[in-house]
Amino acid sequence: MADASDSDAASRLPQGVLEYRTAGRWQPIYRAPGGRTPLRGTLVPGESFAVVDHVRGPNCKGDTWAALQDGGYTCLHNTEPTLDAPVMQPRLVAFDQPRPEEYLGYLEQRTYERDRVADSELLLPFIYGKVWRSWRAPYWRNLSDWERGRAPAGNLNPVPKYHFVEAIDTERGTVLRRRNGSVTPADEVFIYPVDRFNGRDLEAHPVPAGQTAAWVVAYDGVEVRADPNQTAPVMATMGYHTAFSVDAVPVKGNGTWWRVPDALMPNVDGWVPAGTYGVRVHRPLERPAEVGSDELWVDVDTREQVLSLRRGDRTLFATLVSTGDGARWATPFGLYRVYDKSVHGDMKSREDAEEPYHVEKVPWVMHFKTRYALHGVFWHWGFGHRASHGCVNLAPQDARYLFDRIGPRIGKGWHTTYATPEDPGTHLRVHGGSAQVRDRRPVIQ
């Protein structure tokens, strides 16, 4: 006979949901029950997911497969029932990482003004840091050893960029905990300054007709001049990453200049230089013929270092990115599809790389070509400048915004999703100022 509490729990489930369960490990999701079809995705250990039906099938202990609310099937072995509703991943961790403007002071003083953990913003899925300079990053095997004042167990390795899963305020100071339970004092590891920059919602805040979105990318700011000439009087200075609007067509003269309508006040215009030492501008090109008139797609302009999210010919969102730095690390041009998405993933250079790197848990990864992805970045704030090894770097808030909106679809409680013929992933065009690029879309089978 069913327990009354079980009946109450079932009555609270959304319509069409049979039950919630949690995965005990990295649980594969297949396109069909039986485990012999391509992967549809993976589940996050310890997180809940929604089941809409039970299906009998082979290659699963107990022969019971779960049909998932967001598509695909997973074996119910190694899962447990739960009352917790699933949530979109990743969960964000509370911690006040330094800001780019605090960087120089942080280097000099080895500290920055940090909020208590309880008062901190939710920005990233992990706290990121490394062993660097005088930050030697000693660690204790567990929180108890730290609180008892025992000697550290050692120091972290200086090669990886580390991720910490939690910040804990203790009487001896704030410590950062790794997944294995070890802790490192927050003041003894270099914590990456994280840029709070984010792009522009051009539907909610459209630019005036005949104008387009622009941003300052000169690190020291850009001077707004009275005429399109480097010798013209300076009217004002706009700081790094200031967002504003310019005429959609630049003026050629002594260099390339953009007019800023009503720069200081109505009917008083200003002029700013284009390029790396001035500003970047959203310069939309016609959509590819392969993209439908009402289809959501992504455009990446490496010339301007601008990414836009578009629906047909309308631009919904635009932001600055960092693409490949130099010929060796160029971001490849082409028309692609985003064929998988992961809430985070490790990125490591090839064994024979001249510039080796190892970055743990890079957030919001969206692959469009083998070893090339759109993803969030916590280790630099040079958006609007080329800075990557070929990927398209996004500020954390922009990466999350894009991840939540483009395909392939990802379910609550999922870590990874893979494209299918029915859900082939969002179109992505990468170009350097020309709409004509090669069709490099993968065949999804």
Secondary structure, DSSP 8 states (H G I E B T S, - for coil): ---HHHHHHHHTS-TT--EEEEESS-EEEESSTTS-S-EEEEE-TT-EEEEEEEEE-SSSTTSEEEEETTS-EEE-TTEEEES-----S---EE-----GGGHHHHHHHS------GGG--EEESSEEEE-BTTB--EEBSSHHHHHTT----EE--SSSBEEESEEEEETTEEEEE-TTS-EEEGGGSEE--------EETTTS---TTEEEEEE--TT-EEEESSSSTTS-EEEEE-TT-EEEEESS-EESSSEEEEEEEEEETTEEEEEEBSTTSEEE-------TTS-TT-EEEEEETTTTEEEEEETTEEEEEEE-B-B-TTTT----EEEE--EEEEEEEEE--TT-SS--EEEEEEEEEEEETTEEEEE-SS---TTS--BSSSEEE-HHHHHHHHTTSSS---TTEEEEE--SSS---EEEEESS-S---B------
